[in-house]
Amino acid sequence: MNTESRLTQNWIDLGIVTGFVGFFAYALPQMPFVRGRLHDLLFMGFGPLVCIAAIAWYVFFRRHADSVSNQLAHVFLFQAGLAFTFMSTMQMSILSLLRQYYRSAAEGAEQELWQKIFRGVSPTQLGLDFAFDIFVSVGTVLLGVQVMRHPRFWRWFGALGMLIGAAGLTVNFITFPENSVESGLVDPGPFFGIWMGLALVRMWRCRTWRPDPEPATPA
């Protein structure tokens, strides 16, 4: 194995590990028994993990055939990881500080004032959350295109990813600036997570696959 092939394999292996860790980093903070610093660490760590996985996805599908859609999928998913990092760190800092101020405030008008301040600054992190929704939705659609083209994946599975990405973007756009759950619609997040998790399982099963070399052309 030459140096380039070894580097490609290392990226794929790292992306698989990072992807599975990211899956749990996304799911566990939503559990009621995960609280405190562990909750914050997992929540804020999801974005950087997505950035690493996005590079690995690109390298993996480039092994079969590179394309503009593959490069764009990498760009959008990497930007999704950045947007989530910005959103999560801002959200945690706003919540932690305002909770301290609210608890130390006198009951009545002073606490009501801090509640109004929170409602006033909350749209900032909601805007970043919507930016994440845009990048991850479009990135998932483009990733679905690569899945459809890859010989070791199923075409219907790629089409499903494209459908989930398009539906998620539509739902979040309809409910903007509120998130879909607070607006009474379904949260598309778990559908993204399940599809990505299954794609990672398939990626792991064919992690060492390489396309057959083209036959040499007679001189």
C-alpha positions as CSV (number, residue, x, y, z in Angstrom):
1,M,0.0,0.0,0.0
2,N,1.5,3.3,-1.1
3,T,1.5,6.4,1.1
4,E,-1.6,8.0,-0.6
5,S,-3.6,4.8,-0.2
6,R,-2.6,4.5,3.4
7,L,-3.6,8.1,4.1
8,T,-6.9,7.4,2.4
9,Q,-7.5,4.3,4.5
10,N,-6.6,6.2,7.7
11,W,-9.1,8.9,7.0
12,I,-11.8,6.4,6.3
13,D,-11.1,4.5,9.5
14,L,-11.0,7.8,11.5
15,G,-14.2,8.9,9.9
16,I,-16.0,5.7,10.9
17,V,-14.9,6.0,14.5
18,T,-15.7,9.7,14.6
19,G,-19.1,9.1,13.0
20,F,-20.1,6.5,15.6
21,V,-18.9,8.7,18.4
22,G,-20.8,11.6,16.9
23,F,-23.9,9.5,16.7
24,F,-23.9,9.0,20.5
25,A,-22.7,12.6,21.1
26,Y,-25.9,13.7,19.4
27,A,-28.3,11.1,21.0
28,L,-27.1,11.0,24.6
29,P,-27.6,14.7,25.5
30,Q,-31.3,14.2,24.7
31,M,-31.6,11.6,27.5
32,P,-32.9,12.8,30.9
33,F,-30.1,11.1,32.8
34,V,-27.3,12.9,31.0
35,R,-26.8,16.2,32.7
36,G,-24.2,18.8,33.8
37,R,-20.8,18.9,32.2
38,L,-21.1,15.6,30.5
39,H,-24.2,16.9,28.7
40,D,-22.4,20.1,27.6
41,L,-19.3,18.2,26.5
42,L,-21.3,15.8,24.3
43,F,-23.5,18.5,22.9
44,M,-20.6,20.9,22.0
45,G,-18.4,18.0,20.8
46,F,-20.9,16.9,18.1
47,G,-19.9,19.7,15.7
48,P,-16.2,19.0,15.5
49,L,-16.9,15.3,15.1
50,V,-19.1,16.1,12.1
51,C,-16.3,18.2,10.6
52,I,-13.9,15.2,10.8
53,A,-16.6,12.8,9.5
54,A,-17.3,15.1,6.5
55,I,-13.7,14.8,5.3
56,A,-13.8,11.0,5.7
57,W,-17.0,10.8,3.7
58,Y,-15.4,12.7,0.9
59,V,-12.3,10.6,0.9
60,F,-14.4,7.4,1.0
61,F,-16.6,8.3,-2.0
62,R,-13.6,9.8,-3.9
63,R,-12.1,6.3,-3.9
64,H,-14.9,5.2,-6.3
65,A,-15.2,8.4,-8.3
66,D,-14.8,12.0,-7.5
67,S,-17.4,14.5,-8.6
68,V,-18.7,18.1,-8.0
69,S,-21.6,16.7,-5.9
70,N,-19.1,14.8,-3.8
71,Q,-17.0,17.9,-3.2
72,L,-20.1,20.0,-2.4
73,A,-21.4,17.3,0.0
74,H,-18.1,17.6,1.8
75,V,-18.3,21.4,1.9
76,F,-21.9,21.5,3.2
77,L,-21.4,18.8,5.8
78,F,-18.2,20.4,7.1
79,Q,-20.0,23.8,7.3
80,A,-22.8,22.0,9.2
81,G,-20.2,20.9,11.8
82,L,-18.9,24.5,12.1
83,A,-22.5,25.9,12.4
84,F,-23.4,23.4,15.1
85,T,-20.2,24.2,17.0
86,F,-21.0,27.9,16.9
87,M,-24.6,27.3,17.9
88,S,-24.0,24.9,20.7
89,T,-21.2,27.0,22.3
90,M,-23.3,30.1,22.1
91,Q,-26.4,28.3,23.5
92,M,-24.5,26.8,26.4
93,S,-22.9,30.2,27.3
94,I,-26.3,32.0,27.1
95,L,-28.1,29.4,29.2
96,S,-25.4,29.0,31.9
97,L,-25.0,32.7,32.4
98,L,-28.6,33.7,32.4
99,R,-29.5,30.9,34.7
100,Q,-27.0,32.2,37.2
101,Y,-28.4,35.7,36.9
102,Y,-32.0,34.4,37.2
103,R,-31.4,32.4,40.3
104,S,-29.5,35.2,42.1
105,A,-32.2,37.7,41.2
106,A,-35.0,38.7,43.6
107,E,-38.3,37.0,42.9
108,G,-40.9,39.0,40.9
109,A,-40.0,41.8,38.6
110,E,-36.3,41.1,38.5
111,Q,-36.7,37.5,37.5
112,E,-39.3,38.5,34.9
113,L,-36.8,40.9,33.5
114,W,-34.2,38.2,33.0
115,Q,-36.8,36.0,31.3
116,K,-37.4,38.8,28.9
117,I,-33.7,39.2,28.3
118,F,-33.4,35.5,27.5
119,R,-36.3,35.6,25.0
120,G,-34.6,38.6,23.4
121,V,-31.2,37.0,22.9
122,S,-32.5,33.5,22.1
123,P,-33.1,34.2,18.4
124,T,-29.4,34.6,17.9
125,Q,-28.7,30.9,18.6
126,L,-31.9,29.9,16.8
127,G,-30.5,31.6,13.7
128,L,-27.3,29.6,13.9
129,D,-29.4,26.4,14.5
130,F,-31.3,27.1,11.3
131,A,-27.9,27.6,9.5
132,F,-26.9,24.2,10.7
133,D,-30.2,22.8,9.4
134,I,-29.5,24.3,5.9
135,F,-26.0,22.9,5.7
136,V,-26.8,19.4,7.0
137,S,-30.0,19.1,4.9
138,V,-28.3,20.0,1.6
139,G,-25.2,18.0,2.6
140,T,-27.4,14.9,3.2
141,V,-29.1,15.3,-0.2
142,L,-25.7,15.5,-1.9
143,L,-24.4,12.6,0.2
144,G,-27.5,10.6,-0.9
145,V,-26.4,11.2,-4.5
146,Q,-23.0,9.7,-3.8
147,V,-24.7,6.7,-2.1
148,M,-26.8,6.1,-5.1
149,R,-23.8,6.1,-7.4
150,H,-21.6,3.8,-5.2
151,P,-21.6,0.1,-6.2
152,R,-21.5,-1.1,-2.6
153,F,-24.5,0.9,-1.5
154,W,-28.2,0.5,-2.4
155,R,-29.8,3.0,-4.7
156,W,-33.0,3.1,-2.7
157,F,-31.0,4.0,0.4
158,G,-29.4,6.9,-1.4
159,A,-32.8,8.1,-2.5
160,L,-34.0,7.8,1.1
161,G,-31.2,10.0,2.3
162,M,-32.1,12.6,-0.4
163,L,-35.7,12.5,0.7
164,I,-34.8,12.9,4.4
165,G,-32.5,15.9,3.6
166,A,-35.1,17.6,1.4
167,A,-38.0,17.0,3.9
168,G,-35.9,18.1,6.9
169,L,-35.0,21.4,5.1
170,T,-38.7,22.0,4.2
171,V,-39.9,21.4,7.8
172,N,-37.3,23.6,9.3
173,F,-38.0,26.3,6.7
174,I,-41.7,26.2,7.4
175,T,-41.2,26.6,11.2
176,F,-38.4,29.2,11.0
177,P,-37.3,30.9,13.3
178,E,-38.8,28.4,15.8
179,N,-37.7,24.8,15.8
180,S,-40.1,22.2,14.4
181,V,-40.9,20.6,17.8
182,E,-42.0,23.9,19.4
183,S,-44.1,24.6,16.3
184,G,-46.0,21.3,16.7
185,L,-44.2,19.4,13.8
186,V,-42.0,16.4,13.9
187,D,-38.3,16.8,14.7
188,P,-36.3,15.7,11.6
189,G,-33.1,15.3,13.6
190,P,-33.6,11.6,14.5
191,F,-34.2,10.7,10.9
192,F,-30.9,12.3,9.9
193,G,-29.2,10.5,12.7
194,I,-30.6,7.0,11.9
195,W,-29.8,7.4,8.2
196,M,-26.3,8.5,8.8
197,G,-25.8,5.7,11.4
198,L,-26.9,3.1,8.9
199,A,-24.7,4.6,6.2
200,L,-21.7,4.4,8.6
201,V,-22.4,0.7,9.2
202,R,-22.4,0.1,5.5
203,M,-19.3,2.2,5.1
204,W,-17.6,0.1,7.8
205,R,-18.5,-3.1,6.0
206,C,-16.8,-2.0,2.8
207,R,-14.1,0.2,4.3
208,T,-11.3,-1.6,2.5
209,W,-13.1,-1.9,-0.9
210,R,-11.4,-0.5,-3.9
211,P,-12.7,-0.4,-7.5
212,D,-11.3,-2.9,-9.9
213,P,-8.3,-1.4,-11.8
214,E,-9.0,-0.5,-15.4
215,P,-7.4,-3.0,-17.9
216,A,-4.2,-1.9,-19.5
217,T,-4.6,-0.5,-23.0
218,P,-2.5,-2.4,-25.5
219,A,0.4,-0.4,-26.9
